[in-house]
Amino acid sequence: MFDVTFFYSLFLAVFVGAAAGYLGSLMVLEKMALVGDALSHVALPGLALGMTFHFNPYIGAFGFLFVSAIIIWHIQRSTKISFEALVGTMFTLALALGILLYGNELEALEEALFGDISQVTLLNTGIAAVVCVIAIVLTKLVYNKLVLVMISEDLAVAKGINVAKTNLLYLFLVSLVVAIGIQIVGTLLVGFLVIVPAIAAKNLNVRMKRYALLSAIFGIISATVGIILWNFVRLNVPFPGPMVVFVGITIFIISLIINWRLKLTT
């Protein structure tokens, strides 16, 4: 059965899937997949603060994500501690803080963890779509710079690239996309959209531009097909996140098979 909210969610899924897949392609290249997953959980206290003080919880999620990203970025630059270690620390702290802030509001906590597309409106769909497009465009503008920084930070500096500002912009954009994606799959699963579509695209051994585009396409397919299947096959699950994951994992398995067959023929 279709309703207006379903179509809003489907429209939102196209943009979130594309943005998460596209930005995630860089995260996978930099071997920071676990960072992308853990970073998504850091949004939980921001959602709780939005609920407590009666403002848009996704603004709170973005604020907490971006502040956390800046803290991690600054500490890493100052101490050279790995991103994985710092994000892991921030993730567990944020998870504990978020649960404390939600208290006995178990229903609200469930919505934060797994998403709630019943709350998707025309206004926030439109805003989210614009933000996702801006995130993709800005990432495209600095994509080559970020790849060069991954290859050699010294070479990037020699070519006049401001490494610190470029990395900070990327973290800002990732925080935006993750905060928006929480509406569809929640804090527990939104990291999936940043990671798995990009890994599936990487399995196909395509050129860099095609890799980024394919990551975005796989992100769109995972999010939209997952929501469509969830709408038809409810299975007593009130949120579409698990279906989105199953579709994405299916794409990933197919990419593995194609990769394996290509290796056999070479």
Secondary structure, 3 states (H helix, E strand, C coil): CCCHHHHHHHHHHHHHHHHHHHHHHHHHHCCCHHHHHHHHHCCHHHHHHHHHCCCCHHHHHHHHHHHHHHHHHHHHHHHCCCHHHHHHHHHHHHHHHHHHHHCCCHHHHHHHHHCCHHHCCHHHHHHHHHHHHHHHHHHHHHHHHHHHHHHCHHHHHHCCCCHHHHHHHHHHHHHHHHHHHHHHHHHHHHHHHHHHHHHHHHHCCCCHHHHHHHHHHHHHHHHHHHHHHHHHCCCCCCCCHHHHHHHHHHHHHHHHHHHHHHHHHC
